[in-house]
Amino acid sequence: MTCAWITHRDCRLHEMGPGHPECPERLDAISDHLLAQGLMTLMIPYDAPEATVEQLERAHTAHHVLEMLNAAPAEGYIHVDPDTAMNPHSLKAALRSAGAAVLATDLVVKGEVKTAFCAVRPPGHHATRDAAMGFCFFNNAAVGIRHALDVHGIERVALIDIDVHHGNGSEDILASDPRVLMASTFQKGLYPFLGDEPKGLNMVNVGLPYGAKGDQLKAAVLEYWMPAFEAFRPQILYISAGFDAHRLDDMANLGFVEEDYAWVTERLVEVAHRHCDGRIVSLLEGGYNLGALSRSVAAHLRELIAA
């Protein structure tokens, strides 16, 4: 078995109030479906550790880290953004989510596994260097990437963001880092209303129009992403694995299906085999229709398990 499954029960305790789409049931739906499909037995389970302040500050300002560490309420909720709240368990969950990216990096770089999937929440790709937003407190992918670069000495890392919302936080943190290539697709004109103008030459942002389906995703990957990967020759891939571009997800208006997520994952596995010795770290981001989310994660993981 060469795929790690990294999660923690603390990630299910974070919630932001009744009716909030980023809910604990997301992880329950995923794990239940994977058990029913027999995929859990094909992965190696790990508990996510808590990220340290040092690890967080590789991606975030000290001010932001301290602000988050001090923000969690003793009871009830506190809003750190109009749609982003903390309950008494949220800080632990956020630290586990970032810590999962660090552990996944260690496991993959050291060769203990080939691939890793972090089934964690809260998500991370909207968290900027100095702000929480968009359901995100710490930028899990950026924390893992900086750990690979600064601790393990990896020279070139690619981040691929397939969430329907542009990963503005990841771009904010990584746009100035020549050791990183970030490639993404997202729905144009959707929250956070950024991405059309890349912040750096190492950003390959492909905005998709309202209603875009899998054929437009495939065209973006083949026309824009693949040439960039071949020129950059990454040594490890990170995936911000959002599944809210699914046609059944009412948080946006794209038309992807499970087979599209399998296809793009298969293409990334091919890139990883050509340049990265197969090394991939994938982290859960969005996806709010529970059935579509669980099936899409399964399609994604089948490719990572077989990698």
N, C-alpha and C positions, 0 to 999 in steps of 0.2 A: 504494500500500500504506500502510495507516494503523495497523497493529498492530506493536508492537515485541516481539521475542522476546529476553529477556535471561537469560543464563546464564553459567557459567564452568566450565572443566574442573576447577578446584579443588573445586567442589561435589560432584564424583564421588569425590574422594579421602578425604573424611570418612566413616568408618564406625565402628560401635560394638561390633564383635565378631560372631562367627558367629551366624547365626540372628536377628539383631536386625531387626525389621520395617522400621525406618527405614534403608533400605539404598541404596547407590549404584544398584542395578538399577532403582530407581524412575524415575530420570531417563532411563536407557537405554530402558526400556519406553515412556516417553512420546515421546521423540524418534524411536524406531524406528517407532512407530505413526503419528506425524504425517508422517514421511517417506513411509510407505506410502500415506497418505491424500492426499498432495499438499498438505498444509497448510503445510509449512515454506516453500515457495516464495511463500506469500502473506503472509509476515511479514518484517520487517526485523531481522536479527540484530545483537545487541550483546553485547560482553563486559562482565560486571559488574565494576565497580571495587571496591576495598576501602573500606568505610566508615571515616571518620576518627573519632578520639576525640570531637571536637566534635559530630559528627553523632550518635554513639551516646549521648552524654550529654544530648541533648535528650529522650531517652526513658528513660534509665537513670541510676542514681546513679553518681557517679564511683567509688565503692567497687566496685560490680558490674563496671563496665567494666575497672577495673584488675585485679580478681580473674580475669576471663576472659582478659585479655591475658597473665597470668602463669601460667595453669593448664595450658596445653597441654604434654604430656609430650614428652621427646626420643625416647622409644620406648614401645611398648605402649599401655596405656589408663589413664586416670584418670577416676574417676566423680565428677561434680559433683552428681549426683542418683541415686537408686536405679536409674532406667531411662535415664539420660543420661550418656554417656561421651565423652571426647575422645581422639582419637589424635593423632599428630604433625601431621596435616593439618587437624584440625578447626577451629582458630582461623582459618586462612586461609579455609576454607569459610564459617564464620560471618560473617566480615567481608565476603566477597563477597555473601552472601545479604542482609545489611543494605544493602550498597552498591548492590545491584540495585534496591532500593526507592527509594533516593535518585536514581539515574540515571533510573528510570522516571518519577519525579515531575518531574524536570527536563525530560524529553522531552515529557511530556504537557502540563505547564503552559506550556511555551514553544511549543506547537503543532506540534512536529516530527512527532509522531504523535498519533492520537486516543486509542488504547488501548495498553496494555502488559501483557505477561504475563511474570512472573519465574519461570522454571523453575529454582528454586534449592532447596538443602537445605544445612544443617539448616533446618527450619521455625522459626516464631517466636512463634506466638500464645499459648504458655504462659509465655514468659519475662516475669517481672514486672519492676518497676523495679529490684529488688535481688536477683533470684535467677534462676538457670537451672533449668528443670524440663521434664518432658514432652517430651524430645527437642529442646528449644529452648534456645539460648544468649543470643541477642539478639532483641528483638521487631521483626522486619523491618517489619511494617506500621506500627507506632508510630513507628519511625525515619523512615519515608517520610512519614507524616502530619505529624509535627512539622517536618520539612523544608519541607513545603508551607506550613504555617502560619507558621513563624518566619522562613524565608528568602524564600519567594515572596510572603508576605503574603496568602495565601488566607484568607478569613474563616470559611468553613463547610465542613467535611469530613465525609462519611459513611463509616463503616467497616461493611462487611457481612461477617459471619463465617458461612460455611455448613459448617464442619467439624462432624463428629459430636460432638466434644468441645468444651465451652464454652471460649472464648478468655479465660480468666481473667487472663492476663498483659496482654492488650490492655485489658481492663476495669480492671485495677489501675492502669495508666498513664494511661488516658484518661477515667476516670469523673469526674474533677473539672474537666475542660476543657470549658467551655461552647461552644467552637468546634467540637466534635466530637459527632456522633450515631453511636452504635454500635448496630447491629441484628444479632441473631444467632438461629439455631436450633441446637439441640443435643439429644442424648439425655439425658433426665432420669435422675439417679441413676448417672451414669457419670463416670469420671475427667474433671476434677479435683474432682468432687462439689461444684461451685459453680454459680452462675448463677440459681438459683431466686429469690434476693432480690437485685435489681440494686443495685449500689453507688452509683448516681447517677441523677438524673432524665434524663440523656442516654443511658441504656441501655434498649434495647428487647429484652429477653431472652425468647425463646419456647422453653421446654423441651418436647420431644416425648416421648411415652411409648414404651416398648419396642414394637418392631414397626411404628412409624409409617411410612407410605408417602408417596408423592408428593402425594396429595390433602391430607394434613395439612400438608405443607410449603407447598402453594399457599394453603391457608386462612390459615396464619400470615403469609405474605407479604402477602396481600390485606387481611387484617383488622388486622394490627398494623404491619407495616413501611411499607406504602404511605401511610397517613395521616401517619405520622411524617415520612417523606421530604417530603411535600407541605407540611407545616407548617414544616419546617426549611430547605428549599430549598438543599441542598448545592451547592457549586461544583465539587466533584470527588468521585468515588467510589473507595474502596479496597475490594478484595475479598480476604478471607482465604479462599482457595479450597482447602478441604479436601474430599476426595472419599471419605472413609471412612464416610459414611452410606449408601454403596451396599449393596445387598442381598447382594452377594457378599463384602463385606469383613468378616472375622471379628473385627476389633478392636472391633466394636460390634454393635448389634442393630436398626438401622433398615433400611428397604426401598426406598431411592431407586434409580432407574435412570438411564441416560444422558439420557433425555428430560426427566427432572426437572431435571437440571443445566442443560440447554439452556433450559428454560422459565424458571427463575429468572434465568439470565443475560439472557435476552431482556427480562424485566421490568426488570432493573437498567439495561440499555441504554436502555430507554424513559425511565426516571428521569433518566439522564445526558443524554439529548437535551432533556428538558424544562428541566433546571436547570443542567447542567454543561457545556454546549457539547460534549457527548459524551465528556467526559474520564473515563477509567477506568484504574486501576492494579490489576492482579490479581496475587496472590502465592500460590505453591503452599504449602499446609500439609500435611494428612494425606492418606491414601489408600494402602493397603498390599496390596490384591489387584492385582497388576500389570496384568492384563488389564482389569479394571474401571476402574482408575485411568487407563490410557492412553486408553480409549474415552471416559471422562467428561471428561478434559481436552480431547479433540478436540471433544466436543459444546460445551463451554464456549467454546473458542477459535473455533469457527465463528461464534458469535454476536458475539464481540469483533471478529473480522476484518470481519464484515459491518456493524459498527456505524457 
